Amino acid sequence: MAYFDIPKIRYEGPKSRNPLAFKWYNPDEVVAGKTMREHLRFAAPYWHVMRNELADPFGAGTALMPWDDRSNSLENALRRVDVFFEFLDKIGIDFYCFHDRDVAPELNDLAASNKALQAVVDKLERKQQETGKKLLWGTACLFAHPRYAQGAGTSPYADVFAYAAAQVKAAISWAGSATCSGAAARATAPSGTPT
């Protein structure tokens, strides 16, 4: 199913009047022995492209995402994957990155959240194989949930520290796998500081 009723964004040069064309970035142009695509490894951050509702402190989000039912369900998360890979194709971006909770919902407990994450990661892997797109990096989100208000690895609460460590362990298992083919397969340290 196509979600974006536009052609692929292509290089047309600086004289193009097409608002949906690259004017200066030509991915196939060779500069200093490498293509621009090789020099500039653009990556689409999942949290901006698929999860940002464009809200501000004065009101609700205004982004219209007809594919997203605004639920925190696994079904909705899986549907976003198809849309995201179509977006990557249309704009010609070869890499992406995400936090675990960007792509999969946080559910009632860690085991359920990890099971949902694995289902989404499995679909991401299939889409990578279909499209040739690559995960540049993935990490654990140890800052958005209220449990981490006093830190993750720095929390004074042992249960919060243990939860963060388990979340990082799950993140390392998928981000460090062969599916993460970018320069930095990284996970976030329990303190919330990227490593």
C-alpha positions in Angstrom: 0.0 0.0 0.0 1.3 3.5 -0.9 0.9 6.1 1.8 2.6 9.1 0.0 1.1 10.1 -3.3 4.3 11.7 -4.6 7.1 10.4 -6.8 10.6 9.7 -5.5 12.5 12.8 -4.7 15.3 13.1 -7.2 18.2 15.5 -8.0 17.1 18.0 -10.7 19.8 20.7 -10.2 19.8 24.3 -8.9 17.6 25.6 -11.7 14.7 23.2 -11.0 11.5 24.8 -10.0 10.2 21.6 -8.5 9.7 22.0 -4.8 10.1 18.3 -4.3 13.5 17.9 -5.9 17.0 18.1 -4.7 18.8 21.2 -6.0 22.3 20.6 -4.6 22.5 17.1 -3.3 23.1 14.6 -6.1 23.6 11.2 -4.5 25.5 9.8 -7.5 27.9 12.7 -8.1 31.5 11.8 -7.3 33.4 14.1 -5.1 36.9 13.3 -4.0 36.6 9.8 -5.2 33.3 8.9 -3.5 29.7 9.6 -4.3 27.8 12.1 -2.3 25.7 9.2 -1.0 28.9 7.7 0.5 30.1 10.9 2.0 26.7 12.0 3.4 25.2 8.9 5.1 21.9 10.5 5.9 19.8 8.7 8.5 16.1 9.3 9.3 15.4 9.3 13.1 12.3 7.3 13.7 11.2 9.5 16.6 11.0 12.6 14.3 9.6 11.0 11.2 7.1 8.6 12.6 6.3 9.7 16.2 6.5 13.5 16.3 3.0 14.9 16.5 4.3 18.5 16.1 3.0 19.5 19.5 4.1 22.5 21.5 3.6 23.6 25.1 0.4 25.4 24.0 -1.6 22.6 22.4 -1.9 19.2 21.0 0.0 17.9 18.0 -1.1 19.0 14.5 0.7 16.4 12.4 -1.8 14.4 10.3 -0.7 10.8 10.1 -3.7 8.9 8.6 -1.9 5.5 9.0 -1.5 6.0 12.7 -4.5 5.3 14.9 -2.7 7.1 17.8 -2.8 4.0 20.0 0.2 2.5 21.7 -0.6 -0.9 20.3 1.7 -3.5 18.6 -0.6 -3.4 15.6 -0.1 0.3 15.2 3.7 0.0 15.7 3.9 -2.7 12.9 1.8 -0.5 10.6 4.2 2.4 11.0 7.1 0.2 9.8 5.6 -0.1 6.3 5.0 3.7 6.1 8.5 4.5 7.4 10.2 2.3 4.7 8.1 3.9 2.0 9.2 7.3 3.3 12.9 6.3 3.2 12.5 5.1 -0.4 10.7 8.3 -1.5 13.3 10.6 -0.1 16.3 8.4 -0.9 17.6 7.9 2.6 19.6 4.7 3.1 19.9 4.6 6.9 17.7 5.1 9.9 18.0 5.1 13.7 15.7 4.6 16.7 15.2 4.2 20.4 13.4 1.0 21.4 10.3 2.8 22.6 10.1 4.8 19.3 9.4 1.6 17.3 7.6 -0.5 19.8 5.1 0.2 22.6 5.9 0.2 26.3 3.4 -2.3 27.7 2.4 -3.5 31.2 5.7 -5.1 32.0 9.2 -5.6 30.6 8.6 -9.1 29.2 5.6 -7.9 27.2 7.5 -4.8 26.0 10.4 -6.9 24.9 8.1 -9.3 23.1 6.5 -6.4 21.2 10.0 -4.9 20.5 11.1 -8.2 19.0 8.0 -8.4 16.8 8.8 -4.9 15.4 12.5 -5.6 15.1 11.6 -8.8 13.1 9.5 -6.7 10.7 12.2 -4.0 10.5 14.7 -6.7 9.5 12.4 -8.0 6.8 11.9 -4.5 5.4 15.7 -4.0 5.5 16.2 -7.2 3.4 13.5 -6.1 1.0 14.7 -2.6 0.5 18.5 -2.6 1.2 18.0 0.1 3.9 20.1 -0.2 6.9 19.9 0.5 10.6 22.7 3.0 11.5 22.1 2.7 15.2 19.6 1.7 17.8 19.5 2.4 21.5 17.3 2.1 24.6 15.1 5.0 25.6 16.0 5.6 29.3 14.6 9.1 29.6 10.9 9.4 28.5 9.1 7.2 31.0 8.4 8.7 34.4 10.2 5.8 36.1 13.5 7.5 34.9 12.7 10.9 36.4 15.6 10.5 38.8 17.8 8.8 36.3 18.2 5.2 35.1 21.6 3.9 36.2 21.8 6.9 38.6 18.4 6.2 40.2 18.4 5.8 43.9 15.9 2.9 43.4 17.3 -0.6 42.8 14.2 -1.7 40.9 14.5 1.3 38.4 18.2 0.5 38.0 17.4 -3.2 37.3 14.7 -2.3 34.9 17.0 0.0 33.0 19.7 -2.6 32.9 17.3 -5.2 31.5 16.1 -2.7 28.9 19.6 -2.0 27.8 20.4 -5.7 27.6 17.5 -6.2 25.3 18.6 -3.2 23.2 22.2 -4.6 22.9 20.8 -7.9 21.7 19.2 -6.3 18.6 21.3 -3.2 18.1 24.5 -5.2 18.1 23.3 -7.8 15.7 24.0 -8.0 12.0 20.9 -5.9 11.4 22.7 -2.9 12.7 25.1 -2.3 9.8 25.9 1.3 10.4 29.2 2.7 11.8 28.0 2.6 15.4 25.8 -0.2 16.7 25.3 1.4 20.1 23.3 1.0 23.1 22.7 3.5 25.9 24.4 3.1 29.2 22.0 2.7 32.2 22.8 6.3 33.2 21.0 7.4 30.0 24.3 8.7 28.5 25.0 7.3 25.0 28.1 5.1 24.8 
